[in-house]
Amino acid sequence: MEAEFSSLEAKVAQFVSLCERLRTENHDLRQQLAVARTDARRLHEKIDGAKARLEGLGEREALMQAVAYLDTKMNEIRKAGKVMGAERIAVMAALNVAHELLSVKLGSGFDLGHAKQRISAIESQLDAAIAKQEKLF
């Protein structure tokens, strides 16, 4: 009988140890989840801020900035002296600007739409993880 009690005590001690470890891991995971939510919220706020700034520029100001940018590109091409004629310079500048745009969308640039999709996916994962955690305790 003594051996059975000893075995039971050892199993209870092992169970208590496992419960304590799981409680600690659960606590750590909750902290990591809180940090991840905070990071996701900050990123979302940054994206919303960038979007608001772009919208806040107004159509006229944005158009004037585009005109100034294109004028700068055309002047660079004109100064290089390899292309003659205003129409050809305009076409070359337009091609260069189109190339820059595609490089940003397809290359190493930052794609705002893709970032929003990733943030939404991360938020969904966090919500699902929180729902599972709340069921544990």
WOQUIWO-V13202 format. One line per field, one symbol per residue. ss: DSSP state (H for helix, E for strand, C for the rest). burial: 1 if it has 16 or more other ideal C-beta (glycine too) atoms within 10 Angstrom, else 0. A space follows every 50 residues. Layout:
ss->???
burial->???
This chain:
ss->CHHHHHHHHHHHHHHHHHHHHHHHHHHHHHHHHHHHHHHHHHHHHHHHHH HHHHHHCCHHHHHHHHHHHHHHHHHHHHHHCCCCCHHHHHHHHHHHHHHH HHHHHHCCCCCHHHHHHHHHHHHHHHHHHHHHHHHHC
burial->00000000000000000000000000000000000010010001000000 00000000000000000000001100110000100000100110000000 0000000000000000001001000000100000000
